[in-house]
Amino acid sequence: MSTGTTLPETAGTVIVGAGCVGCSAAYHLARLGREDVVVVDRGPLFETGGSTSHAPGLVFQTSGNKLMTKLASYTRDLYSELDGFRECGGIEVAATEDRWNFLKRKREWGQSYGIEGGELLSAAEVKERIPQIDESVVRGGYYVPSDGKAHAVDVSETMAERARDAAGTAFYGETEVTDVETADGEVRAVVTDRGRIECDEVLVATNIWGPLFGDMVGADVPLVPCAHQYLVSEPLDELAEADRGIEQPLLRHQDYSLYFRQHGESYGVGSYNHEPLLVDPADIYGPEKLDDLGLEYPSLREFTAEHFYENTHPDHDRSASDAARELVPALGTADFESGINGMFCFTPDGMPILGESESVDGLWWSLAIWVTQSGGAGNVVAEWMENGTPRLDGDPVDVTDAHLARFQPHSGSRAFVRDRGGQQYREVYQLTHPRAQPRGERGLRRSPYYPRQRELGAEFYDSGGWESPQWYEANEAMLTEYDVPDRSGWLGRHWSKAQGVEHLAVRDRVGLYDLTPFTVVEISGAGAPAFVQRLFSNDMDVPVGRVRYTTMLNEAGGVLADMTLARLGENRFVAFTGGGISGSEHVRWIRDRAPDDVTVVDRTSARCGLGVWGPAARRTLDDLVEADLSNDAFGFFGCRETYLGSVPITMLRVSYVGELGWELYAPMEYGAELWDRVWEAGEDHGAVAMGDAALNSMSMEKGFRLWGTDLTPEYDPYEAGLGFAVDLDTDFVGKEALLDVRADGVDRKIACMTLDDSGVVVGTGAPVDDGDEVIGYVARADYGYSVDAGIAYGYLPTEYVEPGQSVAIRYEGDRYRATVRDEPLFDPEREKLTG
């Protein structure tokens, strides 16, 4: 659907890529009123040669990730409306008990995230719907009737037609982009082999070719194309005998990284059951070289039989061919009429890349997206571009996990992208525990305490490249002193009783916690006081030497972050927020909005941090620190710049675990001395090193929010129980939206629930019900060792949040009674925190 042979000289927005993602973005921009959009693609319209052209189009909606589930569900609904979707249902089968329990959890995620009609089937019931399987191979399956097949090429053309009819959007095929011109940090033009288009914005929706566009503008695009296999059998008697009026459900055999779909009387087999076949984006041939390869699309590679008939997957015990023929015996004697190695792409964490470049205004990305989520991704990025806030189907959506700002400085390296991208490919269908850790490219960022932590048997997790202790094996020796409930099953994996020991010991003694991976942002300059007042929701006009807890909101009033902000001078503030991907996104938000008279510096790599918390914290630090640590001189939410021995430190009287204590920050090179001095002084008071696991359970008991779990941009401060951090007498980003919320009221609020049965824990994503229907889901969960109860936080309708309300939580097929409680559960009078 080219609108002519001559390109326009100007446009408001140029979308590069006319596959289903680019066409969805164009369609949604048109619906939002954009009338100056041009879409170009190197290939023909709309079978462009990327993954849209060869993808099997499976839409399995349910995922453990809420964003990905919502994107898939929206895609299914949109493509159905546009006659580009065929509903046939989808079944994921389990060959092992672990997978069967996983499918129980998956069904519950579907219930939590709005997928209707999902049910668990017995093996016999699976066979009723897919007669050609050997039911003895599986234990059962998870069936979603509304899953099905997206016809990606057809629906791309339909979306393009709708965009052209509604807003005059222009589409040009066989137009190769050779450069993206930028100047003064802004997009200026897109240069093609058919001419130059001046524009204000560019959206790159090219998936496997994304890194090549990064090269044009000097930006890292952390994704790697990977080839997987797809074969189509000759006609099978079993399918010929089936009811021709009913198409079989899609079938996924994740225990062996396989999927199946019907092609009339033939059966398609997709396989990730082989070693990662990584491809450099620069080596993906364009259309002019396809004749040399004998292939139809640039995103294809010649089928490599050894990867189907031999077992090359490092985690499987049989080949794709053997596993496929075991589940579907009809394939045992059948030939395959065609086979391809088709390319998709993977990022280091397996999530999409969405958002605007930090270094180039107007340069947007929508990459690493499968057909499954394509329609939803186009909606989100269009809303984001037009209105400044990511939304899906009109509602705010949390894109943190997909935001391009999540990537750390090392993420763009070829070695890191290939290693982690390859692992994501290898594990795409694997039963991978959410706390399982990557194996390669580890130890990239280490705090100065790392050697001491290793001596104490730290269990390190990767957090934005940092080696972050979860617990310390040395603390298991205290199990004779502290009683920690057992934890079995899935939630008992990648867990240690040391977590409970550390939790209880810090309540009794003093704990040392590594704050180094947390983000430290200095905001200074003549305009700093006015800037922080505008940026944050609380009244930031506090005296020098005071700390303020606040939220940072987007224009829609959604919580982008909760932070502590210390005022260290009249025009100097330091913000402290979480580490990893969230911290980098928060820094970017602050930096992007700073005026010329404000300097924003990310001090994270220059500073180490140490939390010293517990009843003995003051006694541990008193003789070490020059400042007076008495309550009168250094009260709660105070801050000082002082010395610990000869180590220059910034001290904050704050405690995320709800105990007396301080956070200490020092230049990185002083870190080893800082740890050793505090550790030695703390030994007389029974000091313990504590990890992230104890931090999580202790903070839950105290009712403190954790951004990214029970606090996200989907919720405003009133829904999140943080109205105390909002001062409507000040002017700040998001205030107008909050005024509307105050006027209209909220219909959901966060609730603290405890499990009625002692020792029970549940997982996140578990649905909460009132006996008749699902009313919410668990956003955050752990065991409260001080209150001796499982704790779950989730957003519920306001009629359910009154303390004493009885609800139930579903987990792995069981239903556990729970009670809504007043929060905090621990030290509600704050005597420990402020004493």
Secondary structure in CASP SS format (residue, H / E / C, confidence):
PFRMAT SS
TARGET T0000
AUTHOR 0000-0000-0000
METHOD secondary structure of the structure
MODEL  1
M C 1.00
S C 1.00
T C 1.00
G C 1.00
T C 1.00
T C 1.00
L C 1.00
P C 1.00
E C 1.00
T E 1.00
A E 1.00
G E 1.00
T E 1.00
V E 1.00
I E 1.00
V E 1.00
G C 1.00
A C 1.00
G C 1.00
C H 1.00
V H 1.00
G H 1.00
C H 1.00
S H 1.00
A H 1.00
A H 1.00
Y H 1.00
H H 1.00
L H 1.00
A H 1.00
R H 1.00
L C 1.00
G C 1.00
R C 1.00
E C 1.00
D C 1.00
V E 1.00
V E 1.00
V E 1.00
V E 1.00
D C 1.00
R C 1.00
G C 1.00
P C 1.00
L C 1.00
F C 1.00
E C 1.00
T C 1.00
G C 1.00
G C 1.00
S H 1.00
T H 1.00
S H 1.00
H H 1.00
A C 1.00
P C 1.00
G C 1.00
L E 1.00
V E 1.00
F C 1.00
Q C 1.00
T C 1.00
S C 1.00
G C 1.00
N C 1.00
K H 1.00
L H 1.00
M H 1.00
T H 1.00
K H 1.00
L H 1.00
A H 1.00
S H 1.00
Y H 1.00
T H 1.00
R H 1.00
D H 1.00
L H 1.00
Y H 1.00
S H 1.00
E H 1.00
L C 1.00
D C 1.00
G C 1.00
F E 1.00
R E 1.00
E E 1.00
C C 1.00
G C 1.00
G E 1.00
I E 1.00
E E 1.00
V E 1.00
A E 1.00
A C 1.00
T C 1.00
E H 1.00
D H 1.00
R H 1.00
W H 1.00
N H 1.00
F H 1.00
L H 1.00
K H 1.00
R H 1.00
K H 1.00
R H 1.00
E H 1.00
W H 1.00
G H 1.00
Q H 1.00
S H 1.00
Y C 1.00
G C 1.00
I C 1.00
E C 1.00
G C 1.00
G C 1.00
E E 1.00
L E 1.00
L E 1.00
S E 1.00
A H 1.00
A H 1.00
E H 1.00
V H 1.00
K H 1.00
E H 1.00
R H 1.00
I C 1.00
P C 1.00
Q C 1.00
I C 1.00
D C 1.00
E H 1.00
S H 1.00
V H 1.00
V C 1.00
R C 1.00
G E 1.00
G E 1.00
Y E 1.00
Y E 1.00
V E 1.00
P C 1.00
S C 1.00
D C 1.00
G E 1.00
K E 1.00
A E 1.00
H C 1.00
A H 1.00
V H 1.00
D H 1.00
V H 1.00
S H 1.00
E H 1.00
T H 1.00
M H 1.00
A H 1.00
E H 1.00
R H 1.00
A H 1.00
R H 1.00
D H 1.00
A H 1.00
A H 1.00
G C 1.00
T C 1.00
A E 1.00
F E 1.00
Y E 1.00
G C 1.00
E C 1.00
T C 1.00
E C 1.00
V E 1.00
T E 1.00
D E 1.00
V E 1.00
E E 1.00
T E 1.00
A E 1.00
D C 1.00
G C 1.00
E E 1.00
V E 1.00
R E 1.00
A E 1.00
V E 1.00
V E 1.00
T E 1.00
D C 1.00
R C 1.00
G E 1.00
R E 1.00
I E 1.00
E E 1.00
C E 1.00
D E 1.00
E E 1.00
V E 1.00
L E 1.00
V E 1.00
A C 1.00
T C 1.00
N H 1.00
I H 1.00
W H 1.00
G H 1.00
P H 1.00
L H 1.00
F H 1.00
G H 1.00
D H 1.00
M H 1.00
V H 1.00
G C 1.00
A C 1.00
D C 1.00
V C 1.00
P C 1.00
L C 1.00
V E 1.00
P E 1.00
C E 1.00
A E 1.00
H E 1.00
Q E 1.00
Y E 1.00
L E 1.00
V E 1.00
S E 1.00
E C 1.00
P C 1.00
L C 1.00
D H 1.00
E H 1.00
L H 1.00
A H 1.00
E C 1.00
A C 1.00
D C 1.00
R C 1.00
G C 1.00
I C 1.00
E C 1.00
Q C 1.00
P C 1.00
L E 1.00
L E 1.00
R E 1.00
H E 1.00
Q H 1.00
D H 1.00
Y H 1.00
S C 1.00
L E 1.00
Y E 1.00
F E 1.00
R E 1.00
Q E 1.00
H E 1.00
G C 1.00
E C 1.00
S E 1.00
Y E 1.00
G E 1.00
V E 1.00
G E 1.00
S E 1.00
Y C 1.00
N C 1.00
H C 1.00
E C 1.00
P C 1.00
L E 1.00
L E 1.00
V C 1.00
D C 1.00
P H 1.00
A H 1.00
D H 1.00
I C 1.00
Y C 1.00
G C 1.00
P H 1.00
E H 1.00
K H 1.00
L H 1.00
D H 1.00
D H 1.00
L H 1.00
G C 1.00
L C 1.00
E C 1.00
Y C 1.00
P C 1.00
S C 1.00
L E 1.00
R E 1.00
E E 1.00
F C 1.00
T C 1.00
A C 1.00
E H 1.00
H H 1.00
F H 1.00
Y H 1.00
E C 1.00
N C 1.00
T C 1.00
H C 1.00
P C 1.00
D C 1.00
H C 1.00
D C 1.00
R C 1.00
S C 1.00
A H 1.00
S H 1.00
D H 1.00
A H 1.00
A H 1.00
R H 1.00
E H 1.00
L H 1.00
V C 1.00
P H 1.00
A H 1.00
L H 1.00
G C 1.00
T C 1.00
A C 1.00
D C 1.00
F E 1.00
E E 1.00
S E 1.00
G E 1.00
I E 1.00
N E 1.00
G E 1.00
M E 1.00
F E 1.00
C E 1.00
F E 1.00
T C 1.00
P C 1.00
D C 1.00
G C 1.00
M C 1.00
P C 1.00
I E 1.00
L E 1.00
G E 1.00
E E 1.00
S C 1.00
E C 1.00
S C 1.00
V C 1.00
D E 1.00
G C 1.00
L E 1.00
W E 1.00
W E 1.00
S E 1.00
L E 1.00
A C 1.00
I C 1.00
W C 1.00
V H 1.00
T H 1.00
Q H 1.00
S H 1.00
G H 1.00
G H 1.00
A H 1.00
G H 1.00
N H 1.00
V H 1.00
V H 1.00
A H 1.00
E H 1.00
W H 1.00
M H 1.00
E H 1.00
N H 1.00
G C 1.00
T C 1.00
P C 1.00
R E 1.00
L E 1.00
D C 1.00
G C 1.00
D E 1.00
P E 1.00
V C 1.00
D C 1.00
V C 1.00
T H 1.00
D H 1.00
A H 1.00
H E 1.00
L H 1.00
A H 1.00
R H 1.00
F C 1.00
Q C 1.00
P H 1.00
H H 1.00
S H 1.00
G H 1.00
S C 1.00
R H 1.00
A H 1.00
F H 1.00
V H 1.00
R H 1.00
D H 1.00
R H 1.00
G H 1.00
G H 1.00
Q H 1.00
Q H 1.00
Y H 1.00
R H 1.00
E C 1.00
V C 1.00
Y C 1.00
Q C 1.00
L C 1.00
T C 1.00
H C 1.00
P C 1.00
R C 1.00
A C 1.00
Q C 1.00
P C 1.00
R C 1.00
G C 1.00
E C 1.00
R C 1.00
G C 1.00
L C 1.00
R E 1.00
R C 1.00
S C 1.00
P C 1.00
Y C 1.00
Y H 1.00
P H 1.00
R H 1.00
Q H 1.00
R H 1.00
E H 1.00
L C 1.00
G C 1.00
A E 1.00
E E 1.00
F E 1.00
Y E 1.00
D E 1.00
S E 1.00
G C 1.00
G C 1.00
W E 1.00
E E 1.00
S E 1.00
P E 1.00
Q E 1.00
W E 1.00
Y E 1.00
E H 1.00
A H 1.00
N H 1.00
E H 1.00
A H 1.00
M H 1.00
L H 1.00
T H 1.00
E C 1.00
Y C 1.00
D C 1.00
V C 1.00
P C 1.00
D C 1.00
R C 1.00
S C 1.00
G C 1.00
W H 1.00
L H 1.00
G H 1.00
R C 1.00
H C 1.00
W C 1.00
S C 1.00
K C 1.00
A H 1.00
Q H 1.00
G H 1.00
V H 1.00
E H 1.00
H H 1.00
L H 1.00
A H 1.00
V H 1.00
R H 1.00
D H 1.00
R C 1.00
V C 1.00
G E 1.00
L E 1.00
Y E 1.00
D E 1.00
L C 1.00
T C 1.00
P C 1.00
F E 1.00
T E 1.00
V E 1.00
V E 1.00
E E 1.00
I E 1.00
S E 1.00
G C 1.00
A C 1.00
G C 1.00
A H 1.00
P H 1.00
A H 1.00
F H 1.00
V H 1.00
Q H 1.00
R H 1.00
L H 1.00
F E 1.00
S C 1.00
N C 1.00
D C 1.00
M C 1.00
D C 1.00
V C 1.00
P C 1.00
V C 1.00
G C 1.00
R E 1.00
V E 1.00
R E 1.00
Y E 1.00
T E 1.00
T E 1.00
M E 1.00
L E 1.00
N C 1.00
E C 1.00
A C 1.00
G C 1.00
G C 1.00
V E 1.00
L E 1.00
A E 1.00
D E 1.00
M E 1.00
T E 1.00
L E 1.00
A E 1.00
R E 1.00
L E 1.00
G E 1.00
E C 1.00
N C 1.00
R E 1.00
F E 1.00
V E 1.00
A E 1.00
F E 1.00
T E 1.00
G E 1.00
G E 1.00
G H 1.00
I H 1.00
S H 1.00
G H 1.00
S H 1.00
E H 1.00
H H 1.00
V H 1.00
R H 1.00
W H 1.00
I H 1.00
R H 1.00
D H 1.00
R H 1.00
A C 1.00
P C 1.00
D C 1.00
D C 1.00
V C 1.00
T E 1.00
V E 1.00
V E 1.00
D E 1.00
R C 1.00
T H 1.00
S H 1.00
A H 1.00
R E 1.00
C E 1.00
G E 1.00
L E 1.00
G E 1.00
V E 1.00
W E 1.00
G C 1.00
P C 1.00
A C 1.00
A H 1.00
R H 1.00
R H 1.00
T H 1.00
L H 1.00
D C 1.00
D C 1.00
L C 1.00
V E 1.00
E C 1.00
A C 1.00
D C 1.00
L C 1.00
S C 1.00
N C 1.00
D C 1.00
A C 1.00
F C 1.00
G C 1.00
F C 1.00
F C 1.00
G E 1.00
C E 1.00
R E 1.00
E E 1.00
T E 1.00
Y E 1.00
L E 1.00
G C 1.00
S C 1.00
V E 1.00
P E 1.00
I E 1.00
T E 1.00
M E 1.00
L E 1.00
R C 1.00
V C 1.00
S C 1.00
Y C 1.00
V C 1.00
G C 1.00
E C 1.00
L C 1.00
G E 1.00
W E 1.00
E E 1.00
L E 1.00
Y E 1.00
A E 1.00
P E 1.00
M H 1.00
E H 1.00
Y H 1.00
G H 1.00
A H 1.00
E H 1.00
L H 1.00
W H 1.00
D H 1.00
R H 1.00
V H 1.00
W H 1.00
E H 1.00
A H 1.00
G H 1.00
E H 1.00
D H 1.00
H H 1.00
G C 1.00
A C 1.00
V E 1.00
A E 1.00
M E 1.00
G C 1.00
D H 1.00
A H 1.00
A H 1.00
L H 1.00
N H 1.00
S H 1.00
M H 1.00
S H 1.00
M H 1.00
E H 1.00
K C 1.00
G C 1.00
F C 1.00
R C 1.00
L C 1.00
W E 1.00
G C 1.00
T C 1.00
D C 1.00
L E 1.00
T C 1.00
P C 1.00
E C 1.00
Y C 1.00
D C 1.00
P C 1.00
Y C 1.00
E C 1.00
A C 1.00
G C 1.00
L C 1.00
G H 1.00
F H 1.00
A H 1.00
V C 1.00
D C 1.00
L C 1.00
D C 1.00
T C 1.00
D C 1.00
F C 1.00
V C 1.00
G C 1.00
K H 1.00
E H 1.00
A H 1.00
L H 1.00
L H 1.00
D H 1.00
V H 1.00
R H 1.00
A H 1.00
D H 1.00
G C 1.00
V C 1.00
D C 1.00
R E 1.00
K E 1.00
I E 1.00
A E 1.00
C E 1.00
M E 1.00
T E 1.00
L E 1.00
D C 1.00
D C 1.00
S C 1.00
G C 1.00
V C 1.00
V C 1.00
V C 1.00
G C 1.00
T C 1.00
G C 1.00
A C 1.00
P E 1.00
V E 1.00
D E 1.00
D C 1.00
G C 1.00
D C 1.00
E C 1.00
V E 1.00
I E 1.00
G E 1.00
Y E 1.00
V C 1.00
A C 1.00
R E 1.00
A E 1.00
D E 1.00
Y E 1.00
G E 1.00
Y C 1.00
S C 1.00
V C 1.00
D C 1.00
A E 1.00
G E 1.00
I E 1.00
A E 1.00
Y E 1.00
G E 1.00
Y E 1.00
L E 1.00
P E 1.00
T H 1.00
E H 1.00
Y H 1.00
V C 1.00
E C 1.00
P C 1.00
G C 1.00
Q C 1.00
S E 1.00
V E 1.00
A E 1.00
I E 1.00
R E 1.00
Y E 1.00
E C 1.00
G C 1.00
D E 1.00
R E 1.00
Y E 1.00
R E 1.00
A E 1.00
T E 1.00
V E 1.00
R E 1.00
D C 1.00
E C 1.00
P C 1.00
L C 1.00
F C 1.00
D C 1.00
P C 1.00
E C 1.00
R C 1.00
E H 1.00
K H 1.00
L H 1.00
T H 1.00
G C 1.00
END
